[in-house]
Amino acid sequence: SLLWMYNEMKKRKETRKIIFVLSDGAPTDCTRGGNPHDNLVHAAKAVEADPAFTVYGIGMNTQAPKRYYLNSVVIDDISTMDTTLLGLMKEVYDRGVKTNG
């Protein structure tokens, strides 16, 4: 699904693209065959190598995204999800304004 989203977003004209991946743990299924862990590692590295893209892994009660994504955050308490996600979005926006402005 990460590569699918990446390929869809590459078609867009914006120069800066951000993907937020919500995860409840390590991958356990893969429609392409092979090892799900290795497939996600490969996909994450490929997307993160594209300078137009930034990927954020967001773990829902799991540290798993830290194994796959350069940028990650863990939400251990679902009641803080809204403020955590909004804070992350603000941080991403502010970083982009400083980079592009």
NULUM-374666 format. One record per residue (C-alpha): residue in one letter; x, y, z negated. Coordinates in steps of 0.1 Angstrom, whole numbers, plus 2048, in hexadecimal, padded with zeros to 3 digits. Last residue first. Example, Ala and Ser with C-alpha at 12.3 -4.5 7.8 and 13.67 -1.06 7.14 Angstrom:
% residues 2
S8897F57B9
A87B7D37B2
END
This chain:
% residues 101
G86792B7E8
N86C9087F5
T8808F87D9
K87290F7BD
V84E90A7CA
G8548E57CE
R8608E17AA
D8428F579D
Y82A8DF7B1
V83A8BE7A4
E83A8CC780
K8158D6784
M80C8B4791
L81E8A3774
G80C8B975B
L7EB8B176C
L7F388C76A
T7FD88D746
T7DF8A373C
D7C688C74D
M7D786B741
T7D987571C
S7BB861711
I7C9843724
D7E584170A
D805831717
I808846736
V82B83F745
V83C85775D
S85285077B
N869860794
L88484A7A4
Y86A82F7A9
Y86B8097A7
R8787FE785
K86A81D773
P848814782
A8467F576B
Q84680774A
T8227FE744
N80480D732
M7F981D752
G819823764
I81B84177C
G83483E798
Y83C85F7A9
V8478607CD
T85687E7DE
F85687F804
A86489781E
P88888C816
D880868821
A89685180C
E87A8507F2
V86483E80B
A87E823814
K88981E7F0
A86581A7E5
A85D801801
H87C7EC7FA
V8767EA7D4
L8517E37DB
N85A7C67F2
D8747B87DA
H85A7B77BE
P83F7A87D4
N85778C7DF
G850780802
G82F781814
R82079E826
T7FF79E812
C8127A27F1
D80579A7CF
T81379E7AC
P8217C17AC
A82E7CD78A
G8167DE772
D7F77F476F
S80380C78A
L7F882E797
V80E8397B4
F80F85F7BA
I81B8677DD
I82888A7E5
K82E899808
R8408B9810
T8438C4835
E81E8C383B
K8158B885E
R805897856
K80D877869
K82886E84F
M80B86C836
E7FC84D847
N81E83B849
Y825843824
M803838819
W80781682B
L82A81381D
L81D8187FA
S800800800
END
